[in-house]
Amino acid sequence: MIKTILVPIGHDKGAAQRVALAAELANKYDAHIQALHVLTPAGDMFKSMPVEAYTAEAFNQYERDLQEEAKKYRAVYEKQLKAAGVRYDWCQQQGNMLDFLNLHSRSADLTVLTQKGESLDDIMSVMHDFIIESGLPVIVIPEAGASADYKNILIAWDGGKQCAKATHDALPILKNADKVTVLTIAEENKSQIPEADICIKLSRHGVNAEALTVAESDSVGGRILETAESINADLIISGAWGHRRLREIIFGGVTKKLLSNQKYSIYLSH
């Protein structure tokens, strides 16, 4: 069941789209939204500034400006939430974004985030750290936004525990789909993945699932996206990467490719 949806808000690109998607999901599943706004501490801001700029007056002015800006954001997003007719509460914190995301996600059923680019800075961002550390269900949507009307879902099935967990966690969404395709990619010199087993499990939950196996390509992530396009999928379910982030940055990774595609929403857990 999806009854609590966490959505971080702020000035970043895609924030209004996150709120819109969270509101659509909340109306669909009769869920409650927790809007989280984390403010950057003055000490963190001044770390990158010249020593001479770090004065008590500058510190106090930053705090005043920060609180004033926070009031403006709250007014904007509360107006959006009220217009959507959803139940919500507002949580404002000041400190480390990752710490507060982890803390509040533990009492939520789903967190809504925004996709980032494939650059090194983006891959090292809070979003990617959060996905790895929390282990909880996340929907990551394109910056331009996305609909929550998931009727044709693609599961990128590799038989691993991360993918199994993501598929299990996504059952409330899968049950509402008209069609679910369980995709496996045939890798040379490797044993076949028993996708029929997960299809049987899903069918017992009332999910209309069918298996699809495609040939291996140079990019597994690219192959998943190509298949999503060919079947006109509106959501991709995947397990998050199981390797250390540094290794994924150096060698590339399926999750990195998916989380920067900017076309399809990605549902995953780790």
N, C-alpha and C positions, 0 to 999 in steps of 0.2 A: 504493500500500500504506500502511496505517496501522500503524506499528510503535512509535511513540513519542508519547505523549499527555501534554501539559503541563497541569497543573491547579493554579492558585494557590489556596492555602487561607488561612484566617484566621478572624476573628470576625464577618465580615459575614454578613448574611442570604443563605442560598443556598449556603454553602460545603459543607455536608454533602451537599447535592443535587448539586453539581458533582463531588464525589468519587465519589458513587454512579454518576453517568452515565459518568464516566471509567472506572470499574471495569467497568461493563457493556460499554462499547466495547472495553476491553482484553481481556476474556474472549471477545468476539465475533471480534476480529481478531488474537488472540494477540499483543497489544501490551504494551509496557512503559509504566508511568506514572511521570512525574517530578512529585512533589509539591513545589511551591515556596511557601515561607513567607518573606515579606519583612517585616522589622521596621522600624518607623519610628525613625530616629535621634533621640536625645535633643534635639539641636540644633533639629530641625524642630518637635518638640513644644513646646519652650520659646519659640519665636518668637511664639506667640500668648498668652504669659503675661506678667504684669507684671514689670518689670525686677527688683523686689525678690525675686521668687520664684526667680530664676535664681541659685542658689547651688551650690557644689560638692557639698554634702550632698544637695540635691534632685536634682542631676544623677546622682549615683551611685546614689541610691535608685531613680530611674526605670530605670536600666540593670538593676539587680537585679530589679526587678519585671517588667521586659520579658522577661528571660531566664527567669524563673520561669513567666510566662504562656506563653511559647513552648514550654516543656517540657510543659505541660498540653495545649496544642493538638496537639503532636506525638503524645502518648500517645493522644488521642482519635482522630485521623485515621489513625494507623498501625493502631490496632485495627480501624477500619473497612476499611482496605485489606487487612489480613491475613484478615479474615473473608470478604472477597470472593475471596480466593485468587489475587490478581494479583501479578505481579512489579512492584516499584516501587523507587525510590530517593527519599530525602528530601534536599531542598536548602534550607538556611536562609541567608538573606542579610540584611544590614542596609544600608539606603540607599533610593534612589529606586525606587519600585515599577515605574514605566514602564520605566526603564532595564533592570531585571532581567527583566521580562516580555519585552522585545524580545530581550535576550541569549539567554535560555533557549528562546524560541520558535523561534529559528533552527536549533536542533538537534532540533526536534520536528516531527511530521507534522500535528499538530492540537492546538489549545488550547481548553479548555473554560472558558467565562465565564458570568456570570449577567446576565440582563436588568435594566435599571434603568428608572426612571420618565422621563417626558417633560420634567421640569423643567430649567431652565437649569443648575443645579448638576450634575445627573446627566449631561446631555449633554456637559458639560465634563470629565467624569470620566476617570480613567485608562483605563477600558475603551475608550472611544471613541477616545482618542488612540492606544492600542495597535493597534486595528483599522486605523486609517489608516496608521500608521507601519510596522507589521510587513509588511503585504501578504500574510500567510500565512493558511492556513485556520483558521477559528474556528467553533466551535459555541456559540451563545449561548442558554442555556436559561432558562425561567421560574424565578422564585425558589422556587416550590413543587416544582420538579424535573420530570423528564421521562424517558421510556423511550427506549432506543436501538434499539428494534425498528421501524426505519423501513421500512415496507412500501408506503406510499402517499405519494409525494414530489411536491411542486409546485416547479417551477423558474420563478422570475419572470424571464422572458427579455426583455431589451430590445435585444439585439444588440450591446451594448457590451463593451469589453474586460474590465471588472471582472466582469461576469456570465459571460463566456466562461471566464475564469480560474477562477471559483468552480465552474462546471459541470465543467470539466476536473479540478480538484482533488478534486471529490466523487465521481469515478468509482468508487472502491472501495465507497462507500455506495450509489450508484445501481445498481450491478450486483446488489446483494442485494435490491433493491426488487421488489415484485410489479407495481407500476404507477408510472409517472412521467408527469406532465402538464407540458408546456411551455406556460406561460401567456404570452400577449402581450396588451397592451392597445392597442386601435386608437385612435390619436389623430387628431383631425380635422386636415385639411390637412397631414398628414405621410405620407411614403411608408411602405408596409407593411413590417414586419420579417419577413425570411425565416425563420420558425421551422421550416419544413420541413427546412432544411439541418442544424440542430442535432439534429433528430429522427433524421435519416439517420445522422449521426455516432454518436449514442448507440446506435442499433440495431446498428451495426457493432461496438460494444463489448459487445453482448449485453444492452442495456438496453431494456426494453419501454416505449417513449416514444410519447406521442401529443400532438398540438398542440391548443391551445384558445385562441381569440381572444375577448376580451370587450370591450364598449364602454367608452370612456373615462368617468371620473367625476371629481368635484372632487378626490378624494384617491386617488392611485395606490396608496399604501400601504394605504389602507382597502380598495381594490378587490382587492388581492392577498389580504388577510386574509379578505375576504368569500368569495373563490373557494376559499381553503384550507378554509374551513368548509363550503362547499357540496359539495366533493368528499371531505370527511373526511380531509384530508391530515394527516400526522403530522410532516412536516418541510418547511420552505421553504428553497430555495436561492436566494441573491441575490448580486449584486455589491454591494460597499460603495459609498457615495457617492463621487463623483469631484470634488466641489466643496470649497472651503474650509469648515471647520466653522462659522465665523461666519456665512457666507451661509446654511448649512443651518439654523442656529438662527433667523435672522431670517425666512426664507421657508418653513421647514419642509422636510421631506425624507422620501423613501421609507424610507431606512434607519433614520432616527429613529423612524418609526412602527413598523417591524418590530421594532426592538430594545427596544421598551417594551410589546409586545403582551401579555406574560405568559400566553399560551396556547399558542403554537407555538414550537418550537425553530427557530432560524434558523442556517443554515450559510452563511457568506460568506467571501470573501477580497477583497483590494483590488488 
